[in-house]
Amino acid sequence: MAKSLKPGTPAPKSGQYKVPGTKTEVTAVKGKPLPPTPKAGQGYTLVDPTKHKPKGK
């Protein structure tokens, strides 16, 4: 199972992050802090990383 990331932690990768056990899903940008969760003690897991196309191809 993926490690849960705390709110305020910089996102390690760009993509869709979800709060496990809920329908809450957010889009995060690599290096930007994850937003607050609906309830204390919750975290985020990456469910759909952004797919980047190589530049110049």
PyMOL Python script that loads the backbone (N, CA, C, O; Angstrom):
from pymol import cmd

cmd.read_pdbstr("""\
ATOM      1  N   MET A   1       0.843  -1.186   0.000  1.00  0.00           N
ATOM      2  CA  MET A   1       0.000   0.000   0.000  1.00  0.00           C
ATOM      3  C   MET A   1       0.887   1.248   0.000  1.00  0.00           C
ATOM      4  O   MET A   1       1.949   1.263   0.622  1.00  0.00           O
ATOM      5  N   ALA A   2       0.445   2.284  -0.697  1.00  0.00           N
ATOM      6  CA  ALA A   2       1.221   3.506  -0.803  1.00  0.00           C
ATOM      7  C   ALA A   2       1.256   4.248   0.530  1.00  0.00           C
ATOM      8  O   ALA A   2       0.320   4.185   1.327  1.00  0.00           O
ATOM      9  N   LYS A   3       2.364   4.952   0.742  1.00  0.00           N
ATOM     10  CA  LYS A   3       2.523   5.720   1.969  1.00  0.00           C
ATOM     11  C   LYS A   3       1.615   6.946   1.919  1.00  0.00           C
ATOM     12  O   LYS A   3       1.507   7.602   0.883  1.00  0.00           O
ATOM     13  N   SER A   4       0.971   7.250   3.026  1.00  0.00           N
ATOM     14  CA  SER A   4       0.082   8.404   3.119  1.00  0.00           C
ATOM     15  C   SER A   4       0.906   9.662   3.383  1.00  0.00           C
ATOM     16  O   SER A   4       1.795   9.662   4.234  1.00  0.00           O
ATOM     17  N   LEU A   5       0.606  10.733   2.650  1.00  0.00           N
ATOM     18  CA  LEU A   5       1.300  12.003   2.794  1.00  0.00           C
ATOM     19  C   LEU A   5       0.456  12.967   3.616  1.00  0.00           C
ATOM     20  O   LEU A   5      -0.753  13.067   3.403  1.00  0.00           O
ATOM     21  N   LYS A   6       1.071  13.667   4.538  1.00  0.00           N
ATOM     22  CA  LYS A   6       0.354  14.612   5.400  1.00  0.00           C
ATOM     23  C   LYS A   6       0.041  15.898   4.635  1.00  0.00           C
ATOM     24  O   LYS A   6       0.785  16.275   3.730  1.00  0.00           O
ATOM     25  N   PRO A   7      -1.053  16.574   4.993  1.00  0.00           N
ATOM     26  CA  PRO A   7      -1.354  17.879   4.391  1.00  0.00           C
ATOM     27  C   PRO A   7      -0.191  18.839   4.660  1.00  0.00           C
ATOM     28  O   PRO A   7       0.412  18.798   5.732  1.00  0.00           O
ATOM     29  N   GLY A   8       0.120  19.697   3.695  1.00  0.00           N
ATOM     30  CA  GLY A   8       1.221  20.646   3.835  1.00  0.00           C
ATOM     31  C   GLY A   8       2.543  20.098   3.339  1.00  0.00           C
ATOM     32  O   GLY A   8       3.498  20.852   3.157  1.00  0.00           O
ATOM     33  N   THR A   9       2.611  18.782   3.117  1.00  0.00           N
ATOM     34  CA  THR A   9       3.811  18.154   2.574  1.00  0.00           C
ATOM     35  C   THR A   9       3.920  18.502   1.097  1.00  0.00           C
ATOM     36  O   THR A   9       2.921  18.423   0.383  1.00  0.00           O
ATOM     37  N   PRO A  10       5.106  18.885   0.611  1.00  0.00           N
ATOM     38  CA  PRO A  10       5.246  19.120  -0.833  1.00  0.00           C
ATOM     39  C   PRO A  10       4.961  17.829  -1.614  1.00  0.00           C
ATOM     40  O   PRO A  10       5.450  16.756  -1.258  1.00  0.00           O
ATOM     41  N   ALA A  11       4.177  17.949  -2.664  1.00  0.00           N
ATOM     42  CA  ALA A  11       3.833  16.775  -3.481  1.00  0.00           C
ATOM     43  C   ALA A  11       5.084  16.242  -4.166  1.00  0.00           C
ATOM     44  O   ALA A  11       5.784  17.005  -4.831  1.00  0.00           O
ATOM     45  N   PRO A  12       5.389  14.942  -4.021  1.00  0.00           N
ATOM     46  CA  PRO A  12       6.574  14.385  -4.657  1.00  0.00           C
ATOM     47  C   PRO A  12       6.443  14.266  -6.177  1.00  0.00           C
ATOM     48  O   PRO A  12       7.452  14.256  -6.882  1.00  0.00           O
ATOM     49  N   LYS A  13       5.219  14.175  -6.684  1.00  0.00           N
ATOM     50  CA  LYS A  13       4.935  14.094  -8.124  1.00  0.00           C
ATOM     51  C   LYS A  13       3.643  14.850  -8.405  1.00  0.00           C
ATOM     52  O   LYS A  13       2.786  14.956  -7.527  1.00  0.00           O
ATOM     53  N   SER A  14       3.496  15.373  -9.607  1.00  0.00           N
ATOM     54  CA  SER A  14       2.242  15.992 -10.021  1.00  0.00           C
ATOM     55  C   SER A  14       1.224  14.902 -10.316  1.00  0.00           C
ATOM     56  O   SER A  14       1.577  13.834 -10.816  1.00  0.00           O
ATOM     57  N   GLY A  15      -0.040  15.173 -10.005  1.00  0.00           N
ATOM     58  CA  GLY A  15      -1.099  14.219 -10.317  1.00  0.00           C
ATOM     59  C   GLY A  15      -2.281  14.329  -9.387  1.00  0.00           C
ATOM     60  O   GLY A  15      -2.425  15.307  -8.654  1.00  0.00           O
ATOM     61  N   GLN A  16      -3.133  13.311  -9.424  1.00  0.00           N
ATOM     62  CA  GLN A  16      -4.332  13.253  -8.597  1.00  0.00           C
ATOM     63  C   GLN A  16      -4.018  12.518  -7.293  1.00  0.00           C
ATOM     64  O   GLN A  16      -3.493  11.405  -7.310  1.00  0.00           O
ATOM     65  N   TYR A  17      -4.338  13.142  -6.182  1.00  0.00           N
ATOM     66  CA  TYR A  17      -4.150  12.558  -4.855  1.00  0.00           C
ATOM     67  C   TYR A  17      -5.514  12.367  -4.213  1.00  0.00           C
ATOM     68  O   TYR A  17      -6.406  13.202  -4.366  1.00  0.00           O
ATOM     69  N   LYS A  18      -5.670  11.266  -3.496  1.00  0.00           N
ATOM     70  CA  LYS A  18      -6.948  10.939  -2.866  1.00  0.00           C
ATOM     71  C   LYS A  18      -6.758  10.699  -1.376  1.00  0.00           C
ATOM     72  O   LYS A  18      -5.723  10.200  -0.935  1.00  0.00           O
ATOM     73  N   VAL A  19      -7.796  11.070  -0.599  1.00  0.00           N
ATOM     74  CA  VAL A  19      -7.835  10.742   0.823  1.00  0.00           C
ATOM     75  C   VAL A  19      -8.447   9.347   0.899  1.00  0.00           C
ATOM     76  O   VAL A  19      -9.622   9.178   0.573  1.00  0.00           O
ATOM     77  N   PRO A  20      -7.669   8.330   1.328  1.00  0.00           N
ATOM     78  CA  PRO A  20      -8.201   6.960   1.370  1.00  0.00           C
ATOM     79  C   PRO A  20      -9.483   6.857   2.206  1.00  0.00           C
ATOM     80  O   PRO A  20      -9.595   7.453   3.277  1.00  0.00           O
ATOM     81  N   GLY A  21     -10.437   6.091   1.689  1.00  0.00           N
ATOM     82  CA  GLY A  21     -11.695   5.890   2.397  1.00  0.00           C
ATOM     83  C   GLY A  21     -12.717   6.987   2.170  1.00  0.00           C
ATOM     84  O   GLY A  21     -13.804   6.949   2.746  1.00  0.00           O
ATOM     85  N   THR A  22     -12.381   7.973   1.331  1.00  0.00           N
ATOM     86  CA  THR A  22     -13.319   9.063   1.029  1.00  0.00           C
ATOM     87  C   THR A  22     -13.380   9.253  -0.488  1.00  0.00           C
ATOM     88  O   THR A  22     -12.681   8.574  -1.239  1.00  0.00           O
ATOM     89  N   LYS A  23     -14.223  10.180  -0.918  1.00  0.00           N
ATOM     90  CA  LYS A  23     -14.301  10.533  -2.332  1.00  0.00           C
ATOM     91  C   LYS A  23     -13.495  11.796  -2.615  1.00  0.00           C
ATOM     92  O   LYS A  23     -13.493  12.291  -3.742  1.00  0.00           O
ATOM     93  N   THR A  24     -12.808  12.322  -1.595  1.00  0.00           N
ATOM     94  CA  THR A  24     -12.033  13.548  -1.745  1.00  0.00           C
ATOM     95  C   THR A  24     -10.796  13.290  -2.597  1.00  0.00           C
ATOM     96  O   THR A  24      -9.973  12.432  -2.278  1.00  0.00           O
ATOM     97  N   GLU A  25     -10.681  14.047  -3.684  1.00  0.00           N
ATOM     98  CA  GLU A  25      -9.549  13.922  -4.591  1.00  0.00           C
ATOM     99  C   GLU A  25      -9.098  15.323  -4.984  1.00  0.00           C
ATOM    100  O   GLU A  25      -9.929  16.191  -5.249  1.00  0.00           O
ATOM    101  N   VAL A  26      -7.787  15.547  -5.023  1.00  0.00           N
ATOM    102  CA  VAL A  26      -7.247  16.855  -5.382  1.00  0.00           C
ATOM    103  C   VAL A  26      -6.178  16.691  -6.447  1.00  0.00           C
ATOM    104  O   VAL A  26      -5.558  15.634  -6.563  1.00  0.00           O
ATOM    105  N   THR A  27      -5.968  17.746  -7.225  1.00  0.00           N
ATOM    106  CA  THR A  27      -4.883  17.782  -8.194  1.00  0.00           C
ATOM    107  C   THR A  27      -3.740  18.544  -7.543  1.00  0.00           C
ATOM    108  O   THR A  27      -3.931  19.659  -7.058  1.00  0.00           O
ATOM    109  N   ALA A  28      -2.553  17.946  -7.531  1.00  0.00           N
ATOM    110  CA  ALA A  28      -1.393  18.585  -6.912  1.00  0.00           C
ATOM    111  C   ALA A  28      -0.272  18.731  -7.931  1.00  0.00           C
ATOM    112  O   ALA A  28      -0.135  17.924  -8.851  1.00  0.00           O
ATOM    113  N   VAL A  29       0.524  19.775  -7.747  1.00  0.00           N
ATOM    114  CA  VAL A  29       1.670  20.050  -8.599  1.00  0.00           C
ATOM    115  C   VAL A  29       2.934  19.703  -7.825  1.00  0.00           C
ATOM    116  O   VAL A  29       3.056  20.035  -6.646  1.00  0.00           O
ATOM    117  N   LYS A  30       3.872  19.035  -8.486  1.00  0.00           N
ATOM    118  CA  LYS A  30       5.126  18.625  -7.844  1.00  0.00           C
ATOM    119  C   LYS A  30       5.779  19.813  -7.141  1.00  0.00           C
ATOM    120  O   LYS A  30       5.973  20.874  -7.736  1.00  0.00           O
ATOM    121  N   GLY A  31       6.115  19.616  -5.866  1.00  0.00           N
ATOM    122  CA  GLY A  31       6.794  20.645  -5.086  1.00  0.00           C
ATOM    123  C   GLY A  31       5.877  21.594  -4.349  1.00  0.00           C
ATOM    124  O   GLY A  31       6.326  22.300  -3.446  1.00  0.00           O
ATOM    125  N   LYS A  32       4.604  21.631  -4.707  1.00  0.00           N
ATOM    126  CA  LYS A  32       3.639  22.507  -4.027  1.00  0.00           C
ATOM    127  C   LYS A  32       3.018  21.748  -2.857  1.00  0.00           C
ATOM    128  O   LYS A  32       2.825  20.536  -2.950  1.00  0.00           O
ATOM    129  N   PRO A  33       2.699  22.438  -1.750  1.00  0.00           N
ATOM    130  CA  PRO A  33       2.129  21.739  -0.587  1.00  0.00           C
ATOM    131  C   PRO A  33       0.728  21.187  -0.838  1.00  0.00           C
ATOM    132  O   PRO A  33      -0.091  21.809  -1.515  1.00  0.00           O
ATOM    133  N   LEU A  34       0.472  20.004  -0.278  1.00  0.00           N
ATOM    134  CA  LEU A  34      -0.864  19.410  -0.382  1.00  0.00           C
ATOM    135  C   LEU A  34      -1.827  20.196   0.509  1.00  0.00           C
ATOM    136  O   LEU A  34      -1.432  20.671   1.574  1.00  0.00           O
ATOM    137  N   PRO A  35      -3.083  20.337   0.085  1.00  0.00           N
ATOM    138  CA  PRO A  35      -4.052  21.129   0.845  1.00  0.00           C
ATOM    139  C   PRO A  35      -4.513  20.414   2.129  1.00  0.00           C
ATOM    140  O   PRO A  35      -4.248  19.226   2.312  1.00  0.00           O
ATOM    141  N   PRO A  36      -5.202  21.149   3.010  1.00  0.00           N
ATOM    142  CA  PRO A  36      -5.748  20.510   4.217  1.00  0.00           C
ATOM    143  C   PRO A  36      -6.748  19.414   3.861  1.00  0.00           C
ATOM    144  O   PRO A  36      -7.415  19.488   2.829  1.00  0.00           O
ATOM    145  N   THR A  37      -6.851  18.401   4.716  1.00  0.00           N
ATOM    146  CA  THR A  37      -7.818  17.313   4.524  1.00  0.00           C
ATOM    147  C   THR A  37      -9.120  17.671   5.241  1.00  0.00           C
ATOM    148  O   THR A  37      -9.133  18.555   6.098  1.00  0.00           O
ATOM    149  N   PRO A  38     -10.225  16.982   4.891  1.00  0.00           N
ATOM    150  CA  PRO A  38     -11.508  17.277   5.540  1.00  0.00           C
ATOM    151  C   PRO A  38     -11.486  17.049   7.055  1.00  0.00           C
ATOM    152  O   PRO A  38     -12.145  17.777   7.798  1.00  0.00           O
ATOM    153  N   LYS A  39     -10.738  16.049   7.515  1.00  0.00           N
ATOM    154  CA  LYS A  39     -10.687  15.737   8.949  1.00  0.00           C
ATOM    155  C   LYS A  39      -9.240  15.596   9.393  1.00  0.00           C
ATOM    156  O   LYS A  39      -8.369  15.239   8.599  1.00  0.00           O
ATOM    157  N   ALA A  40      -8.992  15.875  10.655  1.00  0.00           N
ATOM    158  CA  ALA A  40      -7.652  15.727  11.224  1.00  0.00           C
ATOM    159  C   ALA A  40      -7.218  14.260  11.163  1.00  0.00           C
ATOM    160  O   ALA A  40      -8.043  13.355  11.291  1.00  0.00           O
ATOM    161  N   GLY A  41      -5.936  14.038  10.970  1.00  0.00           N
ATOM    162  CA  GLY A  41      -5.401  12.687  10.963  1.00  0.00           C
ATOM    163  C   GLY A  41      -5.455  11.986   9.619  1.00  0.00           C
ATOM    164  O   GLY A  41      -4.978  10.859   9.493  1.00  0.00           O
ATOM    165  N   GLN A  42      -6.031  12.636   8.608  1.00  0.00           N
ATOM    166  CA  GLN A  42      -6.101  12.029   7.282  1.00  0.00           C
ATOM    167  C   GLN A  42      -4.865  12.417   6.467  1.00  0.00           C
ATOM    168  O   GLN A  42      -4.151  13.356   6.818  1.00  0.00           O
ATOM    169  N   GLY A  43      -4.626  11.693   5.391  1.00  0.00           N
ATOM    170  CA  GLY A  43      -3.506  11.977   4.507  1.00  0.00           C
ATOM    171  C   GLY A  43      -3.888  11.700   3.072  1.00  0.00           C
ATOM    172  O   GLY A  43      -5.030  11.347   2.780  1.00  0.00           O
ATOM    173  N   TYR A  44      -2.930  11.860   2.179  1.00  0.00           N
ATOM    174  CA  TYR A  44      -3.162  11.674   0.741  1.00  0.00           C
ATOM    175  C   TYR A  44      -2.304  10.550   0.183  1.00  0.00           C
ATOM    176  O   TYR A  44      -1.198  10.300   0.663  1.00  0.00           O
ATOM    177  N   THR A  45      -2.827   9.873  -0.841  1.00  0.00           N
ATOM    178  CA  THR A  45      -2.049   8.906  -1.607  1.00  0.00           C
ATOM    179  C   THR A  45      -2.206   9.251  -3.088  1.00  0.00           C
ATOM    180  O   THR A  45      -3.273   9.686  -3.521  1.00  0.00           O
ATOM    181  N   LEU A  46      -1.137   9.054  -3.859  1.00  0.00           N
ATOM    182  CA  LEU A  46      -1.154   9.332  -5.290  1.00  0.00           C
ATOM    183  C   LEU A  46      -1.931   8.233  -6.003  1.00  0.00           C
ATOM    184  O   LEU A  46      -1.587   7.057  -5.891  1.00  0.00           O
ATOM    185  N   VAL A  47      -2.980   8.611  -6.737  1.00  0.00           N
ATOM    186  CA  VAL A  47      -3.789   7.615  -7.443  1.00  0.00           C
ATOM    187  C   VAL A  47      -3.627   7.694  -8.960  1.00  0.00           C
ATOM    188  O   VAL A  47      -3.865   6.704  -9.652  1.00  0.00           O
ATOM    189  N   ASP A  48      -3.225   8.858  -9.492  1.00  0.00           N
ATOM    190  CA  ASP A  48      -3.079   9.001 -10.942  1.00  0.00           C
ATOM    191  C   ASP A  48      -1.998  10.042 -11.245  1.00  0.00           C
ATOM    192  O   ASP A  48      -2.291  11.236 -11.312  1.00  0.00           O
ATOM    193  N   PRO A  49      -0.739   9.592 -11.430  1.00  0.00           N
ATOM    194  CA  PRO A  49       0.321  10.562 -11.735  1.00  0.00           C
ATOM    195  C   PRO A  49       0.115  11.208 -13.100  1.00  0.00           C
ATOM    196  O   PRO A  49      -0.439  10.593 -14.012  1.00  0.00           O
ATOM    197  N   THR A  50       0.562  12.445 -13.229  1.00  0.00           N
ATOM    198  CA  THR A  50       0.481  13.157 -14.493  1.00  0.00           C
ATOM    199  C   THR A  50       1.458  12.533 -15.475  1.00  0.00           C
ATOM    200  O   THR A  50       2.593  12.208 -15.125  1.00  0.00           O
ATOM    201  N   LYS A  51       0.999  12.372 -16.711  1.00  0.00           N
ATOM    202  CA  LYS A  51       1.846  11.821 -17.774  1.00  0.00           C
ATOM    203  C   LYS A  51       2.392  12.969 -18.608  1.00  0.00           C
ATOM    204  O   LYS A  51       1.633  13.681 -19.267  1.00  0.00           O
ATOM    205  N   HIS A  52       3.713  13.150 -18.579  1.00  0.00           N
ATOM    206  CA  HIS A  52       4.350  14.230 -19.332  1.00  0.00           C
ATOM    207  C   HIS A  52       4.900  13.695 -20.641  1.00  0.00           C
ATOM    208  O   HIS A  52       5.459  12.600 -20.703  1.00  0.00           O
ATOM    209  N   LYS A  53       4.727  14.503 -21.695  1.00  0.00           N
ATOM    210  CA  LYS A  53       5.318  14.151 -22.984  1.00  0.00           C
ATOM    211  C   LYS A  53       6.713  14.759 -23.028  1.00  0.00           C
ATOM    212  O   LYS A  53       6.912  15.881 -22.563  1.00  0.00           O
ATOM    213  N   PRO A  54       7.678  14.036 -23.578  1.00  0.00           N
ATOM    214  CA  PRO A  54       9.033  14.596 -23.717  1.00  0.00           C
ATOM    215  C   PRO A  54       9.017  15.846 -24.591  1.00  0.00           C
ATOM    216  O   PRO A  54       8.303  15.891 -25.592  1.00  0.00           O
ATOM    217  N   LYS A  55       9.795  16.857 -24.222  1.00  0.00           N
ATOM    218  CA  LYS A  55       9.851  18.102 -25.014  1.00  0.00           C
ATOM    219  C   LYS A  55      10.598  17.858 -26.316  1.00  0.00           C
ATOM    220  O   LYS A  55      11.576  17.110 -26.352  1.00  0.00           O
ATOM    221  N   GLY A  56      10.133  18.491 -27.379  1.00  0.00           N
ATOM    222  CA  GLY A  56      10.806  18.424 -28.672  1.00  0.00           C
ATOM    223  C   GLY A  56      10.569  17.144 -29.450  1.00  0.00           C
ATOM    224  O   GLY A  56      11.264  16.889 -30.433  1.00  0.00           O
ATOM    225  N   LYS A  57       9.616  16.342 -29.040  1.00  0.00           N
ATOM    226  CA  LYS A  57       9.341  15.098 -29.778  1.00  0.00           C
ATOM    227  C   LYS A  57       7.924  15.042 -30.238  1.00  0.00           C
ATOM    228  O   LYS A  57       7.518  14.068 -30.873  1.00  0.00           O
TER     229      LYS A  57
END
""", "prot")
cmd.dss("prot")
cmd.show_as("cartoon", "prot")
cmd.util.cbc("prot")
cmd.orient("prot")
